């Protein structure tokens, strides 16, 4: 009987119900989230920035070495 009722309902009504159910589920899941405190966020931001700077330095160093090798090879060829 429930399937017959859903089949007879307008597509927009079914879609609206699905959207409402999705938002209800999302709201209930967000209530379960344990949000980090300021100290944890600060620590994580510092770690992320440190990793980004270190990665940048490593990439820059590899670029400098590669550029030196290429320039050396070019100067040998002339």
NUBA-203999 format. One record per atom (N, C-alpha, C, O): residue number from 1; residue in one letter; atom name; x, y, z. Coordinates in nm, 2 decimals. Example, Ala and Ser with C-alpha at 12.3 -4.5 7.8 and 13.67 -1.06 7.14 Angstrom:
BEGIN
REC seq type atom      X      Y      Z
REC   1    A    N   1.32  -0.57   0.78
REC   1    A   CA   1.23  -0.45   0.78
REC   1    A    C   1.32  -0.33   0.78
REC   1    A    O   1.42  -0.33   0.85
REC   2    S    N   1.28  -0.22   0.71
REC   2    S   CA   1.37  -0.11   0.71
REC   2    S    C   1.29   0.00   0.79
REC   2    S    O   1.34   0.11   0.80
***
This chain:
BEGIN
REC seq type atom      X      Y      Z
REC   1    X    N   0.08  -0.12   0.00
REC   1    X   CA   0.00   0.00   0.00
REC   1    X    C   0.09   0.13   0.00
REC   1    X    O   0.05   0.23  -0.07
REC   2    X    N   0.20   0.12   0.07
REC   2    X   CA   0.29   0.24   0.08
REC   2    X    C   0.35   0.27  -0.06
REC   2    X    O   0.36   0.38  -0.09
REC   3    X    N   0.39   0.16  -0.13
REC   3    X   CA   0.45   0.18  -0.26
REC   3    X    C   0.35   0.24  -0.36
REC   3    X    O   0.38   0.33  -0.44
REC   4    X    N   0.22   0.20  -0.35
REC   4    X   CA   0.12   0.26  -0.43
REC   4    X    C   0.10   0.41  -0.40
REC   4    X    O   0.08   0.49  -0.49
REC   5    X    N   0.11   0.44  -0.27
REC   5    X   CA   0.09   0.58  -0.23
REC   5    X    C   0.21   0.67  -0.29
REC   5    X    O   0.19   0.77  -0.34
REC   6    X    N   0.33   0.61  -0.27
REC   6    X   CA   0.45   0.68  -0.33
REC   6    X    C   0.45   0.70  -0.48
REC   6    X    O   0.49   0.80  -0.53
REC   7    X    N   0.40   0.59  -0.55
REC   7    X   CA   0.39   0.59  -0.69
REC   7    X    C   0.29   0.70  -0.74
REC   7    X    O   0.31   0.76  -0.84
REC   8    X    N   0.18   0.72  -0.66
REC   8    X   CA   0.08   0.82  -0.70
REC   8    X    C   0.12   0.96  -0.66
REC   8    X    O   0.07   1.05  -0.72
REC   9    X    N   0.22   0.98  -0.57
REC   9    X   CA   0.26   1.11  -0.53
REC   9    X    C   0.33   1.18  -0.64
REC   9    X    O   0.40   1.12  -0.73
REC  10    X    N   0.32   1.31  -0.64
REC  10    X   CA   0.39   1.39  -0.74
REC  10    X    C   0.54   1.37  -0.72
REC  10    X    O   0.59   1.35  -0.61
REC  11    X    N   0.61   1.38  -0.83
REC  11    X   CA   0.76   1.37  -0.83
REC  11    X    C   0.82   1.48  -0.74
REC  11    X    O   0.92   1.45  -0.66
REC  12    X    N   0.77   1.60  -0.74
REC  12    X   CA   0.82   1.71  -0.66
REC  12    X    C   0.80   1.68  -0.51
REC  12    X    O   0.89   1.72  -0.43
REC  13    X    N   0.69   1.62  -0.48
REC  13    X   CA   0.66   1.59  -0.34
REC  13    X    C   0.76   1.48  -0.29
REC  13    X    O   0.82   1.49  -0.18
REC  14    X    N   0.79   1.38  -0.37
REC  14    X   CA   0.88   1.28  -0.33
REC  14    X    C   1.02   1.34  -0.32
REC  14    X    O   1.10   1.30  -0.23
REC  15    X    N   1.06   1.42  -0.42
REC  15    X   CA   1.19   1.48  -0.41
REC  15    X    C   1.20   1.57  -0.29
REC  15    X    O   1.31   1.57  -0.22
REC  16    X    N   1.10   1.65  -0.26
REC  16    X   CA   1.11   1.74  -0.14
REC  16    X    C   1.12   1.65  -0.01
REC  16    X    O   1.20   1.69   0.08
REC  17    X    N   1.05   1.54   0.00
REC  17    X   CA   1.06   1.45   0.11
REC  17    X    C   1.20   1.40   0.13
REC  17    X    O   1.26   1.39   0.23
REC  18    X    N   1.26   1.36   0.01
REC  18    X   CA   1.40   1.31   0.01
REC  18    X    C   1.50   1.41   0.06
REC  18    X    O   1.59   1.38   0.14
REC  19    X    N   1.48   1.53   0.01
REC  19    X   CA   1.57   1.64   0.05
REC  19    X    C   1.55   1.67   0.20
REC  19    X    O   1.65   1.69   0.27
REC  20    X    N   1.43   1.68   0.25
REC  20    X   CA   1.41   1.70   0.39
REC  20    X    C   1.47   1.59   0.48
REC  20    X    O   1.53   1.62   0.58
REC  21    X    N   1.45   1.47   0.43
REC  21    X   CA   1.51   1.35   0.51
REC  21    X    C   1.66   1.36   0.51
REC  21    X    O   1.73   1.33   0.61
REC  22    X    N   1.72   1.40   0.40
REC  22    X   CA   1.87   1.41   0.39
REC  22    X    C   1.92   1.52   0.49
REC  22    X    O   2.02   1.50   0.56
REC  23    X    N   1.85   1.64   0.49
REC  23    X   CA   1.89   1.74   0.58
REC  23    X    C   1.87   1.70   0.73
REC  23    X    O   1.95   1.74   0.81
REC  24    X    N   1.76   1.63   0.76
REC  24    X   CA   1.74   1.58   0.89
REC  24    X    C   1.86   1.49   0.93
REC  24    X    O   1.91   1.50   1.04
REC  25    X    N   1.89   1.40   0.84
REC  25    X   CA   2.00   1.30   0.87
REC  25    X    C   2.14   1.38   0.89
REC  25    X    O   2.21   1.34   0.98
REC  26    X    N   2.16   1.48   0.81
REC  26    X   CA   2.28   1.55   0.82
REC  26    X    C   2.29   1.63   0.95
REC  26    X    O   2.39   1.63   1.02
REC  27    X    N   2.17   1.68   0.99
REC  27    X   CA   2.17   1.76   1.12
REC  27    X    C   2.19   1.66   1.24
REC  27    X    O   2.27   1.70   1.33
REC  28    X    N   2.14   1.54   1.23
REC  28    X   CA   2.16   1.45   1.34
REC  28    X    C   2.30   1.40   1.35
REC  28    X    O   2.36   1.38   1.45
REC  29    X    N   2.37   1.38   1.23
REC  29    X   CA   2.51   1.34   1.23
REC  29    X    C   2.60   1.46   1.28
REC  29    X    O   2.70   1.43   1.35
REC  30    X    N   2.57   1.58   1.24
REC  30    X   CA   2.65   1.69   1.29
REC  30    X    C   2.64   1.71   1.44
REC  30    X    O   2.74   1.76   1.50
REC  31    X    N   2.53   1.67   1.50
REC  31    X   CA   2.52   1.67   1.65
REC  31    X    C   2.62   1.58   1.71
REC  31    X    O   2.65   1.60   1.83
REC  32    X    N   2.66   1.47   1.64
REC  32    X   CA   2.75   1.37   1.70
REC  32    X    C   2.89   1.41   1.68
REC  32    X    O   2.98   1.34   1.75
REC  33    X    N   2.92   1.51   1.61
REC  33    X   CA   3.06   1.55   1.58
REC  33    X    C   3.12   1.61   1.71
REC  33    X    O   3.06   1.69   1.77
REC  34    X    N   3.24   1.57   1.74
REC  34    X   CA   3.32   1.63   1.85
REC  34    X    C   3.41   1.74   1.79
REC  34    X    O   3.51   1.70   1.72
REC  35    X    N   3.37   1.86   1.80
REC  35    X   CA   3.45   1.97   1.74
REC  35    X    C   3.57   2.00   1.82
REC  35    X    O   3.57   2.00   1.94
REC  36    X    N   3.69   2.03   1.75
REC  36    X   CA   3.81   2.05   1.83
REC  36    X    C   3.81   2.19   1.90
REC  36    X    O   3.74   2.28   1.86
REC  37    X    N   3.89   2.20   2.00
REC  37    X   CA   3.90   2.32   2.08
REC  37    X    C   4.00   2.41   2.01
REC  37    X    O   4.07   2.37   1.92
REC  38    X    N   4.02   2.53   2.07
REC  38    X   CA   4.11   2.63   2.01
REC  38    X    C   4.25   2.58   2.01
REC  38    X    O   4.33   2.60   1.92
REC  39    X    N   4.29   2.51   2.12
REC  39    X   CA   4.43   2.47   2.14
REC  39    X    C   4.46   2.36   2.03
REC  39    X    O   4.57   2.37   1.97
REC  40    X    N   4.37   2.27   2.00
REC  40    X   CA   4.39   2.17   1.90
REC  40    X    C   4.40   2.23   1.76
REC  40    X    O   4.48   2.19   1.68
REC  41    X    N   4.31   2.32   1.73
REC  41    X   CA   4.31   2.39   1.60
REC  41    X    C   4.44   2.46   1.58
REC  41    X    O   4.50   2.46   1.47
REC  42    X    N   4.49   2.54   1.68
REC  42    X   CA   4.61   2.61   1.67
REC  42    X    C   4.73   2.52   1.64
REC  42    X    O   4.81   2.54   1.56
REC  43    X    N   4.74   2.41   1.72
REC  43    X   CA   4.84   2.31   1.70
REC  43    X    C   4.84   2.25   1.56
REC  43    X    O   4.94   2.24   1.49
REC  44    X    N   4.72   2.22   1.51
REC  44    X   CA   4.71   2.16   1.38
REC  44    X    C   4.75   2.26   1.27
REC  44    X    O   4.81   2.22   1.17
REC  45    X    N   4.71   2.39   1.29
REC  45    X   CA   4.75   2.49   1.19
REC  45    X    C   4.90   2.51   1.18
REC  45    X    O   4.96   2.52   1.08
REC  46    X    N   4.96   2.51   1.30
REC  46    X   CA   5.11   2.52   1.31
REC  46    X    C   5.18   2.41   1.24
REC  46    X    O   5.27   2.43   1.16
REC  47    X    N   5.13   2.29   1.26
REC  47    X   CA   5.19   2.17   1.19
REC  47    X    C   5.17   2.18   1.04
REC  47    X    O   5.26   2.15   0.97
REC  48    X    N   5.05   2.22   1.00
REC  48    X   CA   5.02   2.23   0.85
REC  48    X    C   5.11   2.33   0.79
REC  48    X    O   5.17   2.31   0.68
REC  49    X    N   5.12   2.45   0.85
REC  49    X   CA   5.21   2.55   0.80
REC  49    X    C   5.35   2.51   0.79
REC  49    X    O   5.42   2.54   0.70
REC  50    X    N   5.40   2.44   0.90
REC  50    X   CA   5.54   2.39   0.90
REC  50    X    C   5.56   2.30   0.79
REC  50    X    O   5.67   2.30   0.72
REC  51    X    N   5.47   2.20   0.77
REC  51    X   CA   5.49   2.10   0.66
REC  51    X    C   5.49   2.17   0.52
REC  51    X    O   5.56   2.14   0.43
REC  52    X    N   5.40   2.27   0.50
REC  52    X   CA   5.40   2.34   0.38
REC  52    X    C   5.53   2.42   0.35
REC  52    X    O   5.58   2.42   0.24
REC  53    X    N   5.58   2.49   0.45
REC  53    X   CA   5.70   2.56   0.44
REC  53    X    C   5.82   2.46   0.41
REC  53    X    O   5.90   2.49   0.32
REC  54    X    N   5.82   2.35   0.48
REC  54    X   CA   5.93   2.26   0.46
REC  54    X    C   5.92   2.20   0.32
REC  54    X    O   6.02   2.18   0.25
REC  55    X    N   5.80   2.17   0.27
REC  55    X   CA   5.78   2.12   0.14
REC  55    X    C   5.83   2.22   0.03
REC  55    X    O   5.89   2.18  -0.07
REC  56    X    N   5.79   2.34   0.06
REC  56    X   CA   5.83   2.45  -0.03
REC  56    X    C   5.99   2.46  -0.04
REC  56    X    O   6.04   2.48  -0.15
REC  57    X    N   6.05   2.45   0.07
REC  57    X   CA   6.20   2.46   0.07
REC  57    X    C   6.26   2.34   0.00
REC  57    X    O   6.36   2.36  -0.08
REC  58    X    N   6.21   2.22   0.02
REC  58    X   CA   6.26   2.11  -0.05
REC  58    X    C   6.24   2.12  -0.20
REC  58    X    O   6.33   2.09  -0.28
REC  59    X    N   6.12   2.16  -0.24
REC  59    X   CA   6.10   2.18  -0.39
REC  59    X    C   6.19   2.29  -0.44
REC  59    X    O   6.24   2.27  -0.55
REC  60    X    N   6.21   2.40  -0.37
REC  60    X   CA   6.30   2.50  -0.42
REC  60    X    C   6.44   2.45  -0.43
REC  60    X    O   6.51   2.48  -0.53
REC  61    X    N   6.48   2.37  -0.33
REC  61    X   CA   6.62   2.32  -0.34
REC  61    X    C   6.64   2.23  -0.46
REC  61    X    O   6.74   2.23  -0.53
REC  62    X    N   6.54   2.14  -0.48
REC  62    X   CA   6.55   2.05  -0.60
REC  62    X    C   6.55   2.13  -0.73
REC  62    X    O   6.62   2.10  -0.82
REC  63    X    N   6.47   2.24  -0.73
REC  63    X   CA   6.47   2.32  -0.85
REC  63    X    C   6.60   2.39  -0.87
REC  63    X    O   6.65   2.40  -0.99
REC  64    X    N   6.66   2.44  -0.77
REC  64    X   CA   6.80   2.50  -0.78
REC  64    X    C   6.90   2.40  -0.83
REC  64    X    O   6.98   2.44  -0.91
REC  65    X    N   6.90   2.28  -0.77
REC  65    X   CA   7.00   2.18  -0.82
REC  65    X    C   6.97   2.14  -0.96
REC  65    X    O   7.07   2.13  -1.04
REC  66    X    N   6.85   2.13  -1.00
REC  66    X   CA   6.82   2.09  -1.14
REC  66    X    C   6.86   2.21  -1.23
REC  66    X    O   6.91   2.18  -1.34
REC  67    X    N   6.84   2.33  -1.19
REC  67    X   CA   6.87   2.44  -1.28
REC  67    X    C   7.03   2.45  -1.29
REC  67    X    O   7.08   2.48  -1.40
REC  68    X    N   7.10   2.42  -1.18
REC  68    X   CA   7.24   2.42  -1.19
REC  68    X    C   7.29   2.31  -1.28
REC  68    X    O   7.39   2.34  -1.36
REC  69    X    N   7.23   2.19  -1.28
REC  69    X   CA   7.27   2.09  -1.37
REC  69    X    C   7.25   2.12  -1.51
REC  69    X    O   7.33   2.10  -1.60
REC  70    X    N   7.13   2.18  -1.54
REC  70    X   CA   7.10   2.21  -1.68
REC  70    X    C   7.19   2.32  -1.73
REC  70    X    O   7.24   2.31  -1.84
REC  71    X    N   7.22   2.42  -1.65
REC  71    X   CA   7.31   2.53  -1.69
REC  71    X    C   7.45   2.48  -1.71
REC  71    X    O   7.52   2.52  -1.80
REC  72    X    N   7.49   2.38  -1.63
REC  72    X   CA   7.63   2.32  -1.65
REC  72    X    C   7.63   2.25  -1.78
REC  72    X    O   7.73   2.26  -1.85
REC  73    X    N   7.53   2.17  -1.81
REC  73    X   CA   7.52   2.09  -1.93
REC  73    X    C   7.52   2.18  -2.05
REC  73    X    O   7.58   2.16  -2.15
REC  74    X    N   7.45   2.29  -2.04
REC  74    X   CA   7.44   2.39  -2.15
REC  74    X    C   7.58   2.46  -2.18
REC  74    X    O   7.62   2.47  -2.29
REC  75    X    N   7.64   2.49  -2.07
REC  75    X   CA   7.77   2.56  -2.08
REC  75    X    C   7.88   2.46  -2.13
REC  75    X    O   7.97   2.51  -2.20
REC  76    X    N   7.87   2.33  -2.10
REC  76    X   CA   7.96   2.24  -2.16
REC  76    X    C   7.94   2.22  -2.31
REC  76    X    O   8.04   2.20  -2.38
REC  77    X    N   7.82   2.23  -2.35
REC  77    X   CA   7.78   2.21  -2.49
REC  77    X    C   7.83   2.33  -2.58
REC  77    X    O   7.84   2.31  -2.70
REC  78    X    N   7.85   2.44  -2.52
REC  78    X   CA   7.89   2.56  -2.61
REC  78    X    C   8.03   2.56  -2.62
REC  78    X    O   8.09   2.65  -2.68
***
